[in-house]
Amino acid sequence: MLSVNSEFGSRIRHFRTNLGMTQKDLAEKMNTTQSAIAKYENGHRKVTLKFVQDLAKCFGITEDELIGIEKKATSKQEDSPKELK
């Protein structure tokens, strides 16, 4: 199980409110209770990987976005070698 801290709970709240959802709305979509959603958002409940996957799907985002993993910018290298002079 993943430990949910207040930062992750804040991310759940952020995505939920951006979608205009109440805790009750999210609870219904996730097949749980409003009080369970409140506990997740307040960092008082642990989540499983399956819950993170289902929650990300419900929000229409990736698991990485949900947990706050940012993609690193990669530098593009030229495909063709430089000409020799």
Contacts in CASP RR format, 6 or more apart in sequence:
PFRMAT RR
TARGET T0000
AUTHOR 0000-0000-0000
METHOD contacts of the structure
MODEL  1
MLSVNSEFGSRIRHFRTNLGMTQKDLAEKMNTTQSAIAKYENGHRKVTLK
FVQDLAKCFGITEDELIGIEKKATSKQEDSPKELK
1 46 0 8 1.000
1 47 0 8 1.000
1 48 0 8 1.000
2 46 0 8 1.000
2 47 0 8 1.000
2 48 0 8 1.000
2 49 0 8 1.000
2 52 0 8 1.000
3 46 0 8 1.000
4 40 0 8 1.000
4 43 0 8 1.000
4 44 0 8 1.000
4 45 0 8 1.000
4 46 0 8 1.000
4 47 0 8 1.000
5 43 0 8 1.000
6 42 0 8 1.000
6 43 0 8 1.000
8 43 0 8 1.000
8 67 0 8 1.000
9 40 0 8 1.000
9 41 0 8 1.000
9 42 0 8 1.000
9 43 0 8 1.000
10 41 0 8 1.000
11 66 0 8 1.000
11 67 0 8 1.000
11 68 0 8 1.000
12 37 0 8 1.000
12 40 0 8 1.000
12 41 0 8 1.000
12 55 0 8 1.000
12 66 0 8 1.000
13 41 0 8 1.000
15 59 0 8 1.000
15 61 0 8 1.000
15 66 0 8 1.000
16 22 0 8 1.000
16 23 0 8 1.000
16 25 0 8 1.000
16 26 0 8 1.000
16 37 0 8 1.000
16 41 0 8 1.000
16 59 0 8 1.000
19 59 0 8 1.000
21 29 0 8 1.000
22 34 0 8 1.000
23 34 0 8 1.000
23 37 0 8 1.000
23 38 0 8 1.000
23 41 0 8 1.000
24 34 0 8 1.000
24 37 0 8 1.000
26 37 0 8 1.000
26 58 0 8 1.000
27 33 0 8 1.000
27 34 0 8 1.000
27 36 0 8 1.000
27 37 0 8 1.000
29 58 0 8 1.000
30 37 0 8 1.000
30 51 0 8 1.000
30 54 0 8 1.000
30 55 0 8 1.000
30 58 0 8 1.000
36 45 0 8 1.000
39 45 0 8 1.000
40 47 0 8 1.000
47 55 0 8 1.000
52 63 0 8 1.000
52 66 0 8 1.000
52 67 0 8 1.000
53 63 0 8 1.000
55 66 0 8 1.000
56 62 0 8 1.000
56 63 0 8 1.000
56 65 0 8 1.000
56 66 0 8 1.000
59 66 0 8 1.000
64 71 0 8 1.000
END
